[in-house]
């Protein structure tokens, strides 16, 4: 599916897959071809010549050189550079958002919303550049001043997933940049063109401020480029978004060299719907949380844990709402659900449905593959709803597709137990009018997730809060709050401005 906005973003029929940032910084890579396929119709969009290990080394050498200059640039000046990049993203919001839709399949308003996230985090980073605060502590020794300060880490590796092909890069890169770090970006092989487009958008700022090597891109296989990145001692921090299995591998490799990681891994997110909930709100939140991005968000709603007294009424309303979801070409207005990203997602959905059935589950709605006229090669499914029990093994697994489980409960303690009774711990929510239920859910004996909401769904986090989860979700935090500290190293400093050398804890160490 060719589109006129591709040329606006500098996307050609054949593109090189590595750059150190400048408009003329694209390396003449010589790796294997990677064809970007649109899930909308299953047809090629463009090709990328992937980077080799030699290309990776060239990028890393430039990144090392750039860090020494960038880390000494005053942080507020670094913030102004991110502001300029944010302004360019505003200019190219529509074509970049459409490319996100074309390459990974989310509906147009979600693609535009993803670029808006980039703009929002750029604004946030500008303010953060003036708030990299340390503390002053009181020394126990006379005429001593003790304080802490934060220094840049160095090179940050950013590994992104297909479902948010540009926003997650900006969460990491813009915050890391104002902290004084340089980044090397390895995007998903399913969405390489969006990464190339982003580099083309920001290259005028890189040219203007001579920032070659600060914002780098390397497209290549995980087995080659990914492995090089996570094993590289020059990379101080690896921030990775993807599956729990991949996160475990990266965590082990980076830990062996005592590097740092930010891991944003699997989610198996639940909404508890209490007997006193506003059902209209709960249905709408469930619909967006379960169907948005065709069930391929890490915060997608995958489980509804609902009080038995209202389950039938809720399910009837939800099935009616699902029946009104328009499925089709996500570039068209009015479409609420586009395709899943590839054939494997359809296979995973149907496997999970059959597994749930074999364990005693009941398919209530959907699950079948769809053929959209004119888009016969696309990867379309009808979102599925299943009634299951909490003890079914399949419920503990994350199926990265539009599959929603309905589980009933009788008392709130059981509901919270069910909510927590999965390996993952990313996002959670409760719909209730009860202050007691809400406070219990948000307490230390409530949700064990990194995100817990009341009367809103599991999906749609704002950039001002730290984003991330616990348990098999990895424990990392990105975006807002004090997530910036992960991209820096803390240093405690003591200055003796007196004429004597007193020791701490009153220790005497005299020679006479």
C-alpha positions as CSV (number, residue, x, y, z in Angstrom):
1,X,0.0,0.0,0.0
2,X,1.8,3.1,-1.2
3,X,1.0,6.4,0.4
4,X,1.8,10.0,-0.7
5,X,3.0,10.9,2.8
6,X,6.0,8.5,2.6
7,X,8.1,10.9,0.6
8,X,7.3,13.7,3.0
9,X,9.0,11.6,5.7
10,X,12.0,10.8,3.5
11,X,11.0,7.2,3.0
12,X,12.2,5.7,-0.3
13,X,11.6,2.3,-1.9
14,X,15.0,1.2,-0.5
15,X,16.4,2.7,2.7
16,X,19.6,2.3,4.6
17,X,19.3,1.1,8.2
18,X,21.9,2.9,10.3
19,X,22.6,6.6,11.0
20,X,24.5,8.7,13.5
21,X,21.9,11.4,13.2
22,X,22.9,14.0,10.6
23,X,20.9,14.4,7.4
24,X,24.0,13.1,5.6
25,X,24.9,10.6,8.4
26,X,23.2,7.5,6.8
27,X,25.7,4.7,6.5
28,X,25.8,2.8,3.2
29,X,24.9,-0.4,4.9
30,X,25.4,-3.8,3.2
31,X,23.3,-6.2,5.3
32,X,20.4,-8.3,4.2
33,X,17.2,-6.7,2.9
34,X,14.3,-6.2,5.4
35,X,10.9,-5.8,3.8
36,X,8.3,-3.8,5.8
37,X,4.9,-5.3,5.3
38,X,1.7,-3.4,6.0
39,X,-0.7,-5.5,8.1
40,X,-3.5,-3.5,6.4
41,X,-3.3,-5.5,3.2
42,X,-0.2,-7.7,3.6
43,X,1.7,-5.9,0.9
44,X,5.2,-4.4,1.0
45,X,5.7,-0.8,1.8
46,X,9.4,-0.4,1.3
47,X,12.7,-2.1,1.9
48,X,15.5,-1.5,4.4
49,X,19.1,-2.5,4.0
50,X,19.9,-3.7,7.5
51,X,23.1,-2.8,9.4
52,X,26.0,-5.2,9.8
53,X,28.2,-5.6,12.9
54,X,30.7,-3.3,11.2
55,X,28.0,-0.6,10.8
56,X,27.2,-1.0,14.5
57,X,30.8,-0.4,15.4
58,X,30.9,2.7,13.3
59,X,27.8,4.0,15.1
60,X,29.2,3.2,18.5
61,X,32.5,4.9,17.9
62,X,30.6,8.1,16.9
63,X,28.4,7.8,19.9
64,X,31.4,7.5,22.3
65,X,32.9,10.6,20.7
66,X,29.7,12.6,20.9
67,X,29.1,11.8,24.6
68,X,32.2,13.7,25.7
69,X,30.8,16.9,24.2
70,X,27.1,16.3,24.9
71,X,27.6,15.5,28.6
72,X,29.3,18.9,29.1
73,X,26.5,20.8,27.4
74,X,24.5,22.6,30.1
75,X,21.2,20.7,30.7
76,X,18.9,23.6,30.0
77,X,20.6,23.9,26.6
78,X,20.0,20.2,26.0
79,X,16.4,20.9,26.8
80,X,16.1,23.6,24.2
81,X,17.4,21.2,21.6
82,X,14.6,18.7,22.6
83,X,12.1,21.6,22.3
84,X,13.2,22.1,18.7
85,X,12.7,18.4,18.0
86,X,9.3,18.6,19.6
87,X,8.4,21.5,17.3
88,X,9.4,19.4,14.2
89,X,7.2,16.6,15.5
90,X,4.3,19.0,15.6
91,X,5.0,19.9,12.0
92,X,5.1,16.2,10.9
93,X,2.5,14.8,13.3
94,X,0.0,13.9,10.6
95,X,2.3,12.1,8.2
96,X,4.2,10.3,10.9
97,X,1.0,9.2,12.6
98,X,-0.3,7.8,9.3
99,X,3.0,5.9,8.8
100,X,2.5,4.4,12.3
101,X,-0.9,3.2,11.2
102,X,0.3,2.0,7.8
103,X,3.2,0.0,9.2
104,X,1.8,-1.5,12.4
105,X,-2.0,-1.2,11.9
106,X,-3.4,0.9,14.8
107,X,-6.3,3.1,13.8
108,X,-5.5,6.6,12.5
109,X,-6.5,8.5,15.7
110,X,-4.2,6.2,17.8
111,X,-1.3,6.7,15.4
112,X,-1.8,10.5,15.7
113,X,-2.1,10.0,19.5
114,X,1.2,8.2,19.6
115,X,3.0,11.1,17.9
116,X,1.2,13.4,20.4
117,X,2.8,11.4,23.2
118,X,6.2,12.2,21.6
119,X,5.3,15.9,21.6
120,X,4.1,15.8,25.2
121,X,7.3,14.0,26.4
122,X,9.4,16.6,24.6
123,X,7.6,19.3,26.5
124,X,8.1,17.4,29.7
125,X,11.8,16.9,29.0
126,X,12.3,20.6,28.5
127,X,11.1,21.3,32.0
128,X,13.0,18.3,33.4
129,X,16.2,19.8,32.0
130,X,16.0,22.4,34.7
131,X,15.1,20.0,37.5
132,X,17.9,17.4,37.7
133,X,18.0,18.0,41.4
134,X,20.4,16.7,44.0
135,X,20.3,17.2,47.8
136,X,22.4,19.0,50.3
137,X,23.0,17.0,53.5
138,X,24.2,18.1,56.9
139,X,27.8,16.9,57.6
140,X,28.7,15.8,61.1
141,X,32.1,17.3,60.7
142,X,32.7,21.0,61.2
143,X,33.3,23.2,58.2
144,X,32.3,20.5,55.8
145,X,29.7,20.6,53.1
146,X,28.1,17.4,51.8
147,X,25.8,17.1,48.9
148,X,24.9,14.8,46.0
149,X,24.8,15.4,42.3
150,X,23.7,13.5,39.2
151,X,25.9,12.8,36.2
152,X,25.1,11.3,32.8
153,X,25.6,7.5,32.4
154,X,27.0,7.5,28.9
155,X,25.5,5.5,26.0
156,X,21.9,4.2,26.4
157,X,20.6,1.4,24.2
158,X,16.9,1.7,23.4
159,X,15.1,-1.4,22.1
160,X,11.5,-0.7,21.1
161,X,8.6,-3.0,20.2
162,X,6.2,-2.8,17.2
163,X,3.1,-1.7,19.1
164,X,4.4,1.7,20.0
165,X,7.1,2.1,17.4
166,X,7.9,5.8,18.0
167,X,6.5,6.9,21.4
168,X,8.5,4.6,23.5
169,X,11.7,5.8,21.8
170,X,10.9,9.3,22.7
171,X,10.1,8.4,26.4
172,X,13.6,7.1,26.7
173,X,15.6,9.2,24.3
174,X,14.3,12.7,25.2
175,X,14.7,12.1,28.9
176,X,18.1,10.5,28.4
177,X,19.2,13.4,26.2
178,X,18.4,16.1,28.8
179,X,20.3,14.0,31.3
180,X,23.3,14.2,29.1
181,X,23.3,10.7,27.6
182,X,23.5,9.6,24.0
183,X,21.3,6.9,22.6
184,X,21.5,4.0,20.2
185,X,18.1,2.9,19.0
186,X,17.3,-0.6,17.7
187,X,13.7,-0.7,16.6
188,X,11.4,-3.7,16.0
189,X,12.1,-5.4,12.7
190,X,8.3,-5.1,12.1
191,X,8.4,-1.3,12.1
192,X,11.7,-0.1,10.7
193,X,10.2,2.7,8.5
194,X,8.8,4.7,11.4
195,X,12.2,4.7,13.0
196,X,13.8,6.0,9.7
197,X,11.1,8.6,9.5
198,X,11.8,9.9,13.0
199,X,15.5,10.2,12.3
200,X,14.7,12.1,9.1
201,X,12.4,14.5,11.0
202,X,14.9,15.4,13.7
203,X,18.0,15.5,11.5
204,X,17.7,19.3,10.8
205,X,18.1,19.9,14.6
206,X,21.1,17.6,14.7
207,X,22.6,19.4,11.7
208,X,22.0,22.8,13.2
209,X,23.6,22.0,16.6
210,X,26.3,19.6,15.3
211,X,24.9,16.7,17.3
212,X,26.3,13.8,15.1
213,X,26.4,10.7,17.3
214,X,23.9,11.8,20.0
215,X,20.8,10.3,18.4
216,X,21.7,7.1,16.6
217,X,19.7,4.4,14.9
218,X,20.8,0.8,14.0
219,X,18.3,-1.5,12.3
220,X,19.1,-5.2,12.2
221,X,18.4,-8.6,13.5
222,X,18.1,-9.2,17.2
223,X,20.5,-12.1,16.9
224,X,23.2,-9.8,15.5
225,X,22.6,-6.1,16.3
226,X,20.5,-6.8,19.4
227,X,23.1,-9.2,20.9
228,X,25.9,-6.8,20.1
229,X,24.0,-4.0,21.9
230,X,23.2,-5.9,25.1
231,X,26.7,-7.5,25.4
232,X,28.5,-4.2,24.8
233,X,30.2,-2.8,27.9
234,X,30.2,0.6,26.3
235,X,26.4,0.6,26.7
236,X,25.7,1.7,30.3
237,X,21.9,1.2,30.2
238,X,19.7,-1.0,28.1
239,X,16.0,0.1,28.0
240,X,13.9,-2.6,26.4
241,X,10.2,-3.0,25.6
242,X,9.0,-6.5,24.6
243,X,8.2,-9.9,25.8
244,X,9.0,-11.3,29.3
245,X,11.0,-14.1,27.7
246,X,13.2,-11.5,25.8
247,X,13.4,-9.4,28.9
248,X,14.8,-12.3,31.0
249,X,17.5,-12.9,28.3
250,X,18.5,-9.2,28.3
251,X,18.5,-8.9,32.1
252,X,20.8,-11.9,32.4
253,X,23.2,-10.7,29.8
254,X,23.4,-7.1,31.0
255,X,23.6,-8.2,34.6
256,X,26.7,-10.4,33.9
257,X,28.6,-7.2,32.9
258,X,27.0,-5.3,35.8
259,X,25.1,-3.0,33.4
260,X,21.7,-1.4,34.0
261,X,18.4,-2.2,32.5
262,X,14.9,-0.7,32.2
263,X,12.5,-3.5,31.3
264,X,8.9,-3.0,30.1
265,X,7.7,-6.5,29.6
266,X,4.4,-8.4,29.5
267,X,1.1,-7.3,30.9
268,X,-2.0,-9.4,31.9
269,X,-4.1,-6.5,33.0
270,X,-7.5,-6.8,34.8
271,X,-10.4,-4.6,35.7
272,X,-12.3,-5.4,38.8
273,X,-16.0,-4.4,38.5
274,X,-17.7,-4.2,41.8
275,X,-21.4,-4.6,42.4
276,X,-21.8,-0.8,42.9
277,X,-19.9,0.2,39.7
278,X,-21.2,2.5,37.0
279,X,-21.7,-0.1,34.4
280,X,-21.9,2.3,31.5
281,X,-18.5,3.7,32.3
282,X,-17.1,0.2,32.9
283,X,-18.3,-1.1,29.5
284,X,-16.8,1.9,27.7
285,X,-13.5,1.5,29.5
286,X,-13.4,-2.2,28.8
287,X,-14.2,-1.7,25.1
288,X,-11.3,0.7,24.6
289,X,-8.9,-1.3,26.9
290,X,-9.6,-4.6,25.2
291,X,-10.1,-3.6,21.5
292,X,-7.8,-0.6,21.2
293,X,-4.7,-1.2,19.1
294,X,-6.3,-4.6,18.3
295,X,-5.4,-5.9,21.8
296,X,-1.7,-5.2,21.2
297,X,-0.9,-2.7,24.0
298,X,1.1,-3.8,27.0
299,X,-1.7,-2.2,29.0
300,X,-4.5,-3.9,27.1
301,X,-7.4,-5.1,29.3
302,X,-7.2,-8.9,29.2
303,X,-9.3,-9.9,32.2
304,X,-12.6,-8.7,33.6
305,X,-13.1,-9.8,37.2
306,X,-16.8,-8.9,37.9
307,X,-19.2,-9.4,40.8
308,X,-21.6,-12.3,40.1
309,X,-24.7,-10.2,40.7
310,X,-24.0,-7.9,37.7
311,X,-22.0,-10.2,35.4
312,X,-24.9,-11.1,33.1
313,X,-26.0,-7.5,32.6
314,X,-22.5,-6.4,32.0
315,X,-21.7,-9.2,29.5
316,X,-24.9,-8.5,27.5
317,X,-24.0,-4.8,27.3
318,X,-20.4,-5.6,26.4
319,X,-21.3,-8.0,23.6
320,X,-23.7,-5.4,22.2
321,X,-20.9,-2.8,22.2
322,X,-18.4,-5.3,20.6
323,X,-21.0,-5.8,17.8
324,X,-20.9,-2.1,17.0
325,X,-17.1,-2.0,16.6
326,X,-16.2,-1.2,12.9
327,X,-13.2,-3.3,11.8
328,X,-11.3,-2.5,8.7
329,X,-8.8,-0.2,7.1
330,X,-7.3,1.8,10.0
331,X,-6.5,4.7,7.7
332,X,-10.2,5.3,7.2
333,X,-12.3,7.5,9.5
334,X,-14.8,5.8,11.7
335,X,-12.9,2.5,12.0
336,X,-12.4,1.5,15.6
337,X,-10.2,-1.6,15.1
338,X,-7.6,-2.3,12.5
339,X,-5.6,-5.5,11.8
340,X,-3.2,-7.3,14.2
341,X,0.4,-6.8,13.2
342,X,1.2,-10.2,11.6
343,X,-0.1,-13.7,11.0
344,X,1.5,-15.0,14.2
345,X,-0.9,-12.8,16.3
346,X,-3.9,-14.5,14.7
347,X,-2.4,-17.9,15.4
348,X,-1.8,-16.9,19.0
349,X,-5.4,-15.7,19.4
350,X,-6.9,-18.9,18.1
351,X,-4.5,-21.1,20.1
352,X,-5.5,-19.3,23.3
353,X,-9.2,-19.7,22.5
354,X,-8.8,-23.4,21.9
355,X,-6.7,-23.8,25.1
356,X,-9.3,-22.0,27.1
357,X,-12.1,-24.2,25.7
358,X,-10.1,-27.3,26.5
359,X,-9.8,-26.1,30.1
360,X,-13.5,-25.5,30.4
361,X,-14.0,-22.0,29.0
362,X,-16.9,-20.8,26.9
363,X,-16.5,-18.6,23.9
364,X,-19.1,-15.8,24.2
365,X,-18.2,-13.7,21.2
366,X,-15.8,-13.4,18.2
367,X,-12.4,-14.9,17.6
368,X,-12.8,-15.7,14.0
369,X,-10.6,-14.4,11.2
370,X,-12.1,-11.7,9.0
371,X,-11.6,-10.9,5.3
372,X,-12.0,-7.2,4.5
373,X,-13.0,-6.6,0.8
374,X,-10.1,-5.0,-1.1
375,X,-7.7,-5.9,1.8
376,X,-7.7,-9.7,1.5
377,X,-4.0,-9.9,2.5
378,X,-4.5,-8.1,5.8
379,X,-4.5,-9.6,9.2
380,X,-8.0,-9.0,10.6
381,X,-9.9,-10.8,13.4
382,X,-13.0,-10.3,15.3
383,X,-12.2,-9.5,19.0
384,X,-13.1,-12.3,21.3
385,X,-14.8,-12.6,24.7
386,X,-14.6,-15.8,26.8
387,X,-16.1,-16.8,30.1
388,X,-13.4,-18.6,32.2
389,X,-12.4,-19.5,35.7
390,X,-9.4,-18.0,37.4
391,X,-7.7,-21.3,37.9
392,X,-7.4,-22.1,34.2
393,X,-3.7,-22.1,33.3
394,X,-4.3,-20.1,30.1
395,X,-5.6,-17.2,32.2
396,X,-2.1,-16.7,33.6
397,X,-0.6,-16.2,30.1
398,X,-0.5,-13.0,28.1
399,X,-2.0,-13.4,24.7
400,X,-1.0,-10.4,22.6
401,X,-4.2,-10.2,20.7
402,X,-7.8,-9.0,21.3
403,X,-8.9,-11.7,23.7
404,X,-10.8,-10.8,26.9
405,X,-11.6,-13.2,29.7
406,X,-14.6,-12.8,32.0
407,X,-14.2,-14.1,35.5
408,X,-16.8,-13.8,38.3
409,X,-16.2,-13.2,42.0
410,X,-18.3,-13.0,45.2
411,X,-16.3,-10.8,47.6
412,X,-13.7,-8.1,47.2
413,X,-10.9,-10.0,48.8
414,X,-11.3,-12.8,46.2
415,X,-11.4,-10.3,43.4
416,X,-8.1,-8.7,44.5
417,X,-6.5,-12.1,44.9
418,X,-7.6,-13.0,41.4
419,X,-6.3,-9.7,40.1
420,X,-2.8,-10.4,41.6
421,X,-2.8,-14.2,40.7
422,X,-0.8,-13.8,37.5
423,X,2.9,-13.6,36.9
424,X,2.6,-10.1,35.3
425,X,2.1,-6.9,37.1
426,X,1.7,-3.9,34.8
427,X,-1.7,-2.2,34.9
428,X,-4.9,-2.7,36.9
429,X,-8.2,-0.9,37.5
430,X,-11.3,-1.1,39.6
431,X,-14.7,0.4,39.0
432,X,-16.6,1.1,42.2
433,X,-18.5,3.8,44.1
434,X,-17.2,2.5,47.4
435,X,-14.4,4.5,49.1
436,X,-13.6,1.3,51.1
437,X,-13.1,-0.9,48.0
438,X,-11.1,1.8,46.3
439,X,-8.8,2.4,49.1
440,X,-8.3,-1.3,49.7
441,X,-7.4,-1.8,46.0
442,X,-4.8,1.0,46.2
443,X,-3.3,-0.1,49.5
444,X,-0.3,-2.3,50.2
445,X,-2.7,-5.3,50.3
446,X,-4.4,-4.3,47.1
447,X,-3.2,-4.3,43.5
448,X,0.4,-5.5,43.1
449,X,0.8,-3.7,39.7
450,X,2.9,-0.7,38.9
451,X,-0.3,1.1,37.7
452,X,-3.6,1.0,39.7
453,X,-6.6,3.1,38.6
454,X,-10.0,3.7,40.0
455,X,-13.0,4.3,37.6
456,X,-10.8,4.5,34.5
457,X,-9.4,1.6,32.5
458,X,-6.0,-0.1,32.3
459,X,-5.0,1.6,29.1
460,X,-4.0,5.2,28.3
461,X,-1.3,6.2,30.8
462,X,-0.2,9.9,30.8
463,X,3.4,10.8,30.3
464,X,3.6,12.7,33.6
465,X,3.6,9.5,35.7
466,X,6.3,6.9,35.8
467,X,5.2,4.1,33.5
468,X,6.1,0.5,34.3
469,X,5.2,-2.6,36.3
470,X,6.3,-5.3,38.7
471,X,6.9,-9.0,38.7
472,X,7.3,-10.5,35.2
473,X,6.6,-7.0,33.8
474,X,10.2,-6.2,34.7
475,X,10.2,-3.5,37.3
476,X,11.4,-0.7,35.1
477,X,10.0,2.9,34.9
478,X,9.9,5.2,32.0
479,X,8.6,8.7,31.1
480,X,7.5,11.0,34.0
481,X,7.9,11.5,37.8
482,X,11.5,10.8,38.8
483,X,12.2,8.2,36.1
484,X,15.0,10.5,34.9
485,X,17.2,9.2,37.7
486,X,17.6,5.8,35.9
487,X,19.5,7.6,33.1
488,X,22.0,9.1,35.5
489,X,24.5,8.1,38.1
490,X,24.4,9.5,41.6
491,X,27.6,11.0,43.2
492,X,28.0,12.0,46.8
493,X,30.4,14.9,47.4
494,X,32.0,16.2,50.5
495,X,34.1,19.5,50.6
496,X,36.3,20.3,53.6
497,X,36.6,24.1,53.6
498,X,38.3,24.3,57.0
499,X,42.0,24.0,58.1
500,X,41.7,20.7,60.0
501,X,41.0,17.1,59.0
502,X,38.4,15.7,61.4
503,X,37.2,12.2,60.7
504,X,33.7,10.9,60.6
505,X,32.2,9.1,63.6
506,X,34.7,11.0,65.9
507,X,37.6,8.6,65.0
508,X,41.0,9.9,66.1
509,X,44.0,8.9,64.0
510,X,46.9,10.9,65.3
511,X,50.6,10.1,64.6
512,X,52.0,11.6,67.8
